[in-house]
């Protein structure tokens, strides 16, 4: 139950899904269950006030992936710069003939 100033205002419905990939996106952070998702109400769910949920992101793995993406971007940027220089050089050579 959710209570505000001692009054019960609503209740949480905590569900689990047999097939989470079948959830339909309904906006930022919201999903609607499809019939294929296999929704069922959690029996032993527990919510505690004042606690933070842990992230499902592996920080080291994601940092390594970001570094790899940055390096790939830099490589492409250098390749574009080299092609641009070659294009400029070949244009100058054609003009001298």
N, C-alpha and C positions, 0 to 999 in steps of 0.2 A: 504494500500500500504506500501511496505517496501522501504525506500529510504536510499541511502548511498551517502554522500557528495552532497545532492540535486538531485541526479538521482534516479528515480524509478527503482528498480532492480527486484522486485517480488511483489506478493500479497499473503496475507494469505487467506486460504479458511477454514472458521470456520464452522464445521458441528456439528449436534447433531444426536443421534441415538436412535431410538425407542427401540431397543434391544441391549444394549452394550455388553452383554455376547456373542453375535454372531460375535464379531470382532475376526479376525484371527491374532495370534501373528506372527510378522515378524522380530523379533530381540529384542534387549534391548530397550524398550521404544517405539517401533513401532508396529502398528496394521493396518491391512487391513480390510476394511469393506466387509462383506459378503452380499449377496443379502438379507439375512434374518435380517440384522441389521437395516434396515429401515432408511438409511441415508437421511438427509435433511439439506440443508444449513440454518444456523442461520440467521434470518432476522435482529435482533436488537443487534448483537454482537458488543462489544466495546473493543478495546485493547488500553492500555495506556502505553506509554514509561516510563521506570524508576520505575515501580511498581513491587512488588513481588507477586506471586500467593500464596494464602494461602494453606497450606497442608490439605489433606483430612483425615489425621490421627488424632485420638483422643489420645493425649499424655498420659493422666492418664490411660486410658483403656489399652494401649499398655504396659505401664510400669508395671501395675499390672500383665498382662499376662506374661511378661518377668520374673517377680519375681516368679510367679507360675511355670514356666518352669524350672527356676533355682532350686527351691525347689524339684521339681519332679526328676530332674537330681541327686541332692544330695541324695535323698531317694534311687534311683536305685543304686547309687554308694555305699552306705552303705550296701544295700542288697547283692551286688556282693562281697563286702569285707567280710561280714558275711559268705556267702556260701563258699568263698575261705578258710576262717579259719576253718570251719566245715570239709571241704574236707581234709585239711592238718591234722586236729586232727584225723579224721577217718583213714587216711592212716597210721599215726603213731601207732594207736591202732591195726590195722591189722598186722603190722610188728612185734608187741610184742607177738602175739599169737604163 
